[in-house]
Every structure is written in structure tokens, then in C-alpha cells.
Amino acid sequence: MLETSIAPVVTAHSAVHVAADPHDPGTAPGLVMTGGRTTLADLAASRGRPYLDDLVSLAPDTLAAADRDDRVVATAMDDPPAPATVATWWSGLRGADQTRLEQDAPVVVGNLEGVPYAVRGRANRAVLDAGLRDPHADASRVAMLGQVRDALVQEATGARRSLITLDTRGAGRAAIAIGDLDTAADVTVVVPGMFFTVTGQMADFTNTANTLWGEQATLAPVAAPAAGTGVAVVAWMGYRTPDLSNILSLDLARSGAVRLERAVGGLREVRDGAQPRLGIVAHSYGSTTALMALASGRMSADSLTVLGSPGSDVRNASDLAVAAGQVFVGGAHWDPVAGSGYFGTDPGSAGFGSTVLDLAGGVDPEDAGDAFRRPVGHNDYLKPGTASLHDVALIAVGRGDLVRDGVRHGGGRGDGVVQASPDMYLVRPQDLQPRD
């Protein structure tokens, strides 16, 4: 955004303003240079575009303290400006201001949806490294950061990993992108279910996402055309998942749906003009979260694949902002959650309008030499060699037409999915750890 020739308007914050963004009539004029009179109290009281303008108008020493102010961080993490507002604001800043914000307020900048992913990756990595070096950090925070550090280690057969979300408050939140979100033709966001925490499972969860990335990459020769090249998968632990103390509640699914909407909104803004094919892959309680988000009217996707779903209040696939015929449901053999309908309508039930995957295993009809095993239990869906992993990858690259349909007699689930009380396949020893 260029400065106009109009005379500067001097405010209480002593900042020079330009005309508001014509594409976002609800925004305030954009700041392009600072006078340093804004205080942290001003910033803490701001919301929306004024929050961003106040951030850039902070004096250097005050800006450095913004990342340590709980009120300022809470706004960035929990009640941030809309991704479109953030994208417009960021692109209108001078390069010097962008650099200053990235270096002096990395906690805030690294978690604003609409800021370029490369900037967020650098900012969050700086926060991670500083936290690991902090001699005064408590043991729980060190353990959390250690998991994130391990999750960022690139596997020999994987793509580059970048940390696009890092929230160390409480149980923590994090998201790691595998591949290039700026250019990928196919972007898949994987949403975890109950018992997943940054401290307990971030490295394993990211490696699982990497396995999906590898499966999708091998399907490049049969992928449907899309804008961009290559694939990217996001290990999105961007919401707090339930534990045994709150597993009966939908509150975390509701708040998680809002966060997922923002994450997808950020991707849409960054990829403006060259939208990727976007797939949501959601497991267990994460499927309830994703179904809520896609029924909200604030988020859309090209495909949705739910695995081991306990259901939601969504009654029909037509209520979801998903491309026609692109809602898929998988239930593994001896999964006590899949098909339970615990939180409402089972998305794999007759009449919902989804395609129920046949996960019995066997030989890939497209490659007679490639055999897949049947997934077993609640946590096996994206493991190497499973029929479910292969089907999820096919759907993600736009070839859902190649998956085997497990529907029997006009709709509903096929054989092998049981409805039972939680068993050894549902709760694992590593899941039972103290939570905040």
C-alpha cells in the first residue's frame, strides 16, 4: 500500500494514516509509520484492525514487551482480526515495519492467520528456539517445546516442515506444515481427535501427516488437475482436544471449529487467486469439530474425509460446504467409536449422503501388485500399508472416484464396524497423562 498525497492525520498515537482498504470497509485507516505513543494498555484494549494498527505503532522497546503481555497474546491467539483484515494490513506495511514486527513480536506475528507462511514459520521457530534456551522455563513447557522441536525434524522421505502455529499456554496448540502451502496443488489439513496433546503426540502426529504426504506424493501421476504443484499436509493440532474429564462435552469441538475456520481462512487469503484443492481429514472427535466448521457457513472444502467418527449435529452432507459427492466416511474393524452416533447423526449412516469407504483391505484395483491391509481399532487409519491411508490419499488428490465404496443396499455402513464400549483400541497408555 503506497502513502497517499493527502496531509498526514496526527492521532493520539502520533501515527500517519492513509485511506482505509476499499475491499474491507470495516477496517480503520492503515498505519505506515509510527510515533511510538501507543501503550500496551491501548493495544490490549483493541480488537480487529485497530489492534493491528496499534501493534505497528508501538515504540521499539514497548513492542518487545508485547509478546510477554498475556492480554496482547490472548487477542492474537483467541480473538484475532479476520484473516482478510490481517492480509490487507500486512501487505500494506513497509518492509522495515514487517521485519521489525517479525523480530520483536514473533509470538503475535507467528500466529496471525493472513500473515505469509514463511514469515510465520520463521517467527514461531524463533519463539521455539528461545524457549528451549530459556534456563527459567518450567518442565512442562520444556517438554512441550521439545515435542515441537522433534516434530520439525524432516524425515528422509518427506518434505520441508514449517511451524505455522505455536501457542504454549496451557495444554498448548501447534500446527506444522509439510510441503509448501504457498504453491501446493493439494493441501490437506489433518484434524486429530480426543487425547491428542502437543506435549504427548505432536511428533507422532506430524510423522503420521508425513506418511499421508508421502502417499499423496506417490499418486501424482493420477492426481486430478489443480492450481499449483505438489502436495502439502498440515498436522493441525490447533485446538484443545478432550481428555477423560471432558470427553462428554462438545464445547471443545465448538471452539475448535472456530479455530479451524480461521486456519482455512488464512490459507484462502494467502492463496488468493490460486486456490489449492483443499481436503479436510478428521479423526474421531476431530470429525465432530470439522463437521461443525463445514456446516457453519464460514468455511468450505473440496473434500471431507472423516475416520472413526462419533457423529455430530449435522444431519446431511448437503448441509456441509463441501463439493458435491466429496464427503467420505471410514470405519475400521473393531473401532468402538465409528458409527456410534454418540454426538448426533452418524455421517456414515443411510441417508446422510456420504460415501462409506470399503476398508476391508486387499489388492488395489489400479495396481494388481499393491495390497493393503484392513485398519483395526480406533487409531490405525493413517498407518502405512492400510487401505484407509491409500483411500484418504486418493481423495486428497481429487481421485475419490477410485476409492472402493463400502455402502450396502442403498446407504449405510458395511461389515466390520462395531458399536461397543471403549476398549484397548480406543484408550492407549500414552493417552492417559495429566492435562491442565
C-alpha positions in Angstrom: 0.0 0.0 0.0 1.5 3.4 -1.0 1.2 6.5 1.0 -1.2 9.0 -0.5 -0.6 12.6 -1.1 -3.1 13.8 1.5 -1.9 15.6 4.5 -1.0 13.3 7.5 -3.6 13.0 10.2 -2.0 13.1 13.6 -3.8 11.0 16.2 -3.3 10.4 19.9 -0.9 7.6 18.9 1.0 10.1 16.7 0.8 7.8 13.6 0.4 8.8 10.0 -2.7 7.3 8.4 -3.7 6.6 4.8 -7.1 5.8 3.3 -8.9 2.6 4.5 -8.7 -0.5 2.5 -11.6 -0.2 -0.1 -12.1 -4.0 -0.1 -12.6 -4.1 3.7 -14.9 -1.2 4.6 -15.0 -2.2 8.2 -11.3 -1.5 8.7 -9.6 1.5 10.1 -7.1 3.5 8.0 -3.7 1.8 7.7 -0.6 2.9 9.6 2.5 3.3 7.6 4.8 4.9 10.1 4.9 5.2 13.8 5.4 7.8 16.5 5.6 5.5 19.5 2.9 6.9 21.7 0.7 3.8 21.7 0.9 1.9 25.0 0.4 -1.8 25.8 -2.8 -0.8 27.5 -4.1 0.7 24.3 -3.1 -2.4 22.4 -4.7 -4.7 25.0 -8.0 -2.9 24.6 -8.0 -3.0 20.8 -9.7 -5.5 18.6 -9.9 -6.0 14.8 -7.9 -3.7 12.6 -7.2 -1.2 15.4 -5.4 -4.0 17.2 -3.0 -4.4 14.2 -2.6 -0.6 13.8 -1.8 -0.2 17.5 0.7 -3.1 17.3 2.7 -1.4 14.5 2.6 2.0 16.2 4.3 0.8 19.4 7.7 2.2 20.2 10.5 -0.4 19.8 11.0 -1.0 23.5 7.2 -1.4 24.0 6.8 -3.7 21.0 9.4 -6.0 22.5 7.3 -6.3 25.6 4.1 -7.1 23.7 4.9 -10.8 23.4 5.1 -11.0 27.1 1.7 -9.3 27.8 -0.9 -12.0 28.4 -3.7 -9.7 27.2 -2.0 -8.9 23.9 -1.1 -12.5 23.2 -4.7 -13.7 24.1 -6.1 -11.4 21.5 -3.7 -12.7 18.8 -4.4 -16.3 19.8 -8.1 -16.3 20.7 -9.8 -13.3 19.2 -7.7 -12.1 16.3 -8.7 -9.9 13.4 -10.2 -11.7 10.4 -7.6 -13.3 8.1 -8.7 -11.0 5.3 -8.1 -7.9 7.5 -4.7 -9.3 8.5 -3.6 -10.0 4.9 -4.6 -6.5 3.8 -2.8 -4.9 6.8 0.4 -6.9 6.3 0.7 -6.3 2.6 0.3 -2.6 3.2 3.2 -2.3 5.7 6.6 -1.1 4.7 9.3 -3.8 4.6 11.0 -2.3 7.5 7.9 -2.5 9.7 7.3 -6.1 8.6 10.8 -7.0 9.7 10.5 -5.1 13.0 7.3 -6.9 13.8 8.6 -10.3 12.9 11.7 -9.8 15.0 10.3 -8.0 18.0 6.8 -9.6 18.3 7.2 -13.1 16.9 4.6 -14.7 19.3 1.9 -12.4 17.8 3.0 -12.3 14.2 3.6 -16.1 14.1 0.0 -16.8 14.9 -2.0 -14.3 12.9 -3.8 -16.0 10.1 -3.3 -14.0 6.9 0.4 -13.3 7.5 2.5 -15.2 4.9 3.5 -18.7 6.0 7.2 -18.1 5.5 7.1 -15.2 8.0 5.0 -17.2 10.5 7.4 -20.1 10.2 10.4 -18.0 11.0 8.7 -16.2 13.8 7.4 -19.3 15.5 10.8 -21.1 15.1 12.5 -18.1 16.8 10.0 -18.4 19.7 10.6 -22.2 19.9 14.4 -21.8 19.9 14.3 -19.1 22.5 12.0 -21.2 24.7 14.3 -24.1 24.5 17.3 -21.9 25.6 15.4 -20.4 28.5 17.0 -21.6 31.7 14.0 -20.5 33.7 11.3 -22.4 31.7 9.3 -24.9 33.7 9.5 -28.6 33.0 6.1 -28.8 31.3 6.9 -26.0 28.9 10.2 -27.6 28.1 8.6 -30.9 27.4 6.0 -29.3 25.1 8.7 -27.4 23.2 10.8 -30.5 22.9 7.9 -32.3 21.2 7.5 -29.5 18.7 11.3 -29.5 18.1 11.2 -33.2 17.4 8.1 -32.9 15.2 10.0 -30.4 13.0 12.8 -32.9 12.1 12.4 -33.6 8.4 12.3 -37.3 7.5 14.5 -38.6 4.7 11.4 -39.3 2.6 9.4 -36.2 3.5 9.2 -32.5 2.5 10.4 -29.5 4.5 8.4 -28.8 7.7 7.4 -25.4 9.0 5.9 -24.3 12.2 2.8 -22.2 11.4 1.2 -22.1 14.8 2.7 -22.2 18.3 0.7 -21.5 21.4 2.5 -22.6 24.6 -0.3 -21.6 27.0 -1.9 -24.4 29.0 -2.0 -27.6 27.1 -0.7 -25.8 24.0 -1.6 -25.7 20.3 0.6 -26.2 17.3 0.4 -26.7 13.6 3.2 -28.0 11.3 3.0 -27.8 7.5 4.7 -30.5 5.5 5.4 -29.1 2.0 4.8 -25.7 0.5 1.4 -24.2 1.4 2.1 -21.3 -0.9 2.3 -23.4 -4.1 0.9 -26.9 -3.4 -1.9 -28.0 -5.8 -3.3 -30.2 -3.0 -3.5 -29.1 0.6 -4.7 -31.5 3.3 -5.5 -30.4 6.8 -5.5 -33.3 9.3 -7.6 -32.7 12.5 -6.9 -35.0 15.5 -9.3 -36.4 18.0 -9.5 -37.0 21.7 -6.5 -37.4 23.9 -4.1 -35.7 21.5 -1.8 -33.1 23.1 1.2 -31.1 21.8 3.3 -32.5 24.7 2.2 -36.1 24.2 1.7 -36.6 20.5 2.9 -33.7 18.3 5.9 -35.6 16.9 4.0 -38.8 16.3 1.0 -36.8 14.8 3.3 -34.9 12.5 5.0 -38.1 11.3 1.6 -39.5 10.6 0.8 -36.5 8.5 4.2 -37.0 6.7 3.1 -40.6 5.9 0.0 -39.2 4.3 2.1 -36.7 2.4 4.2 -39.5 1.0 1.2 -41.5 0.0 -0.3 -38.5 -1.8 3.1 -37.7 -3.5 3.2 -41.2 -5.0 -0.2 -40.6 -6.6 0.9 -37.5 -8.5 0.6 -39.4 -11.9 -3.1 -39.9 -11.3 -4.0 -36.7 -9.5 -6.7 -34.5 -10.9 -5.6 -31.1 -12.2 -5.4 -28.3 -9.6 -3.8 -24.9 -9.2 -0.2 -25.3 -8.2 2.3 -28.1 -8.0 3.0 -30.8 -5.4 1.2 -31.5 -2.2 1.2 -30.1 1.3 -0.2 -31.6 4.5 -0.9 -29.7 7.7 -0.6 -31.6 11.1 -3.2 -29.3 12.7 -3.3 -29.6 16.5 -4.8 -26.1 16.5 -7.4 -26.8 19.2 -7.5 -28.4 22.6 -8.9 -31.9 22.3 -10.8 -33.6 25.1 -9.5 -35.9 27.8 -11.4 -38.2 30.1 -12.6 -35.3 32.2 -14.5 -33.6 29.4 -14.9 -36.2 26.7 -18.7 -35.9 27.0 -18.8 -32.2 26.1 -19.0 -30.6 22.7 -17.5 -27.3 24.0 -14.0 -28.1 22.7 -15.4 -29.1 19.3 -17.3 -25.8 19.0 -14.2 -23.7 19.9 -12.0 -25.9 17.7 -14.4 -25.4 14.8 -13.9 -21.6 15.0 -10.1 -22.1 15.1 -10.3 -24.4 12.1 -12.4 -21.9 10.2 -9.7 -19.2 10.8 -6.9 -21.5 9.8 -8.6 -22.3 6.5 -9.5 -18.6 6.1 -5.8 -17.8 6.4 -4.9 -20.3 3.7 -7.6 -18.8 1.4 -6.1 -15.3 1.8 -2.5 -16.4 1.3 -3.5 -18.3 -1.9 -5.8 -15.6 -3.2 -6.1 -16.1 -7.0 -4.6 -19.6 -7.0 -6.7 -21.6 -4.6 -5.4 -25.2 -3.9 -7.6 -28.3 -3.8 -8.4 -28.3 -0.1 -9.1 -31.6 1.8 -10.0 -32.0 5.4 -9.2 -35.3 7.0 -10.6 -35.6 10.5 -10.3 -38.4 13.1 -12.6 -39.2 16.0 -13.6 -36.1 17.9 -11.8 -34.1 15.3 -14.5 -35.2 12.8 -17.2 -33.7 15.0 -15.1 -30.5 15.0 -14.7 -30.5 11.3 -18.4 -31.2 10.6 -19.3 -28.2 12.7 -16.9 -26.0 10.9 -18.1 -27.0 7.5 -21.7 -26.5 8.5 -21.1 -23.0 9.8 -21.2 -21.2 6.5 -17.8 -19.7 7.2 -15.6 -22.4 5.7 -15.6 -24.6 2.6 -13.5 -27.6 1.4 -13.2 -29.6 -1.8 -13.4 -32.9 0.2 -14.0 -34.1 3.7 -12.9 -37.5 5.0 -13.9 -38.5 8.5 -12.4 -41.5 10.2 -13.8 -43.2 13.3 -16.4 -40.5 13.8 -18.7 -40.3 16.8 -21.1 -38.1 14.8 -22.3 -34.5 15.1 -25.5 -32.4 14.9 -25.1 -32.2 11.1 -27.9 -34.3 9.6 -27.0 -34.4 5.9 -24.0 -34.0 3.6 -25.9 -31.3 1.8 -25.6 -29.1 5.0 -21.8 -29.0 4.5 -19.9 -26.6 2.4 -18.1 -29.4 0.6 -18.1 -30.2 -3.1 -20.9 -32.5 -4.2 -20.2 -36.1 -3.7 -17.0 -35.4 -1.8 -17.9 -36.5 1.7 -16.3 -39.8 2.7 -16.6 -41.8 5.9 -14.3 -44.6 7.1 -14.9 -47.0 9.9 -12.2 -49.6 10.8 -12.8 -53.2 12.0 -13.3 -53.2 15.8 -13.5 -49.4 16.1 -15.9 -48.8 19.0 -16.3 -45.1 18.1 -17.1 -45.3 14.3 -20.8 -45.5 13.8 -21.7 -44.8 17.4 -23.5 -41.6 16.7 -22.6 -40.5 20.2 -22.7 -36.8 19.4 -25.6 -37.0 16.9 -26.0 -38.2 13.4 -23.5 -40.8 12.2 -22.1 -39.4 8.9 -21.8 -43.0 7.6 -25.5 -43.7 8.2 -28.0 -44.4 5.5 -29.4 -41.2 4.1 -26.6 -38.9 5.2 -25.3 -38.7 1.6 -21.7 -39.7 2.2 -19.6 -42.4 0.5 -18.7 -45.1 3.0 -15.3 -46.5 2.3 -14.6 -50.2 1.9 -11.6 -50.7 4.2 -11.5 -54.5 4.2 -8.1 -54.4 2.5 -6.9 -56.5 -0.5 -5.5 -55.6 -3.8 -5.6 -52.1 -5.3 -7.7 -52.4 -8.4 -5.5 -49.8 -10.1 -2.3 -51.8 -9.3 -2.6 -55.5 -9.1 0.7 -55.8 -7.3 -0.2 -53.4 -4.5 -2.0 -55.0 -1.5 -3.4 -53.1 1.5 -4.3 -54.3 4.9 -7.5 -53.7 6.9 -7.2 -51.0 9.6 -8.0 -52.3 13.0 -9.2 -50.3 16.0 -9.6 -46.6 16.5 -6.1 -45.4 15.9 -4.9 -47.3 12.8 -6.4 -45.4 9.9 -3.4 -43.5 8.6 -0.8 -46.2 9.3 1.5 -47.3 6.4 0.0 -50.1 4.3 -3.6 -49.6 5.3 -6.4 -49.4 2.8 -7.7 -46.3 4.6 -4.4 -44.4 4.1 -4.5 -45.2 0.4 -8.1 -44.1 0.1 -7.6 -40.9 2.0 -4.6 -40.0 -0.3 -6.7 -40.7 -3.4 -9.5 -38.4 -2.1 -7.0 -35.7 -1.3 -5.6 -35.6 -4.8 -9.0 -35.4 -6.3 -9.5 -39.0 -7.2 -12.2 -40.1 -4.9 -13.7 -41.8 -7.9 -11.0 -44.5 -7.5 -11.9 -45.5 -3.9 -13.9 -48.6 -3.2 -17.4 -47.9 -1.9 -18.4 -50.0 1.1 -22.1 -49.0 1.1 -24.5 -51.9 1.3 -28.1 -51.8 -0.1 -28.6 -48.1 -0.8 -26.7 -46.5 2.0 -25.1 -47.0 5.4 -22.1 -48.9 6.7 -20.7 -52.1 5.6 -19.4 -55.0 7.7 -16.7 -54.8 10.3 -17.7 -51.7 12.2 -18.8 -52.4 15.7 -20.6 -50.3 18.3 -19.2 -51.1 21.7 -17.8 -49.6 24.8 -14.2 -48.1 24.6 -11.6 -50.9 24.6 -7.9 -51.2 24.2 -8.1 -49.8 20.7 -9.6 -46.5 22.0 -7.5 -45.5 25.0 -3.8 -46.1 24.9 -1.4 -45.8 27.9 0.3 -42.8 26.4 -3.1 -41.0 26.2 -3.6 -41.1 30.0 -1.5 -38.2 31.1 -2.1 -35.1 33.3 -3.8 -32.3 31.5 -4.2 -28.6 32.5 
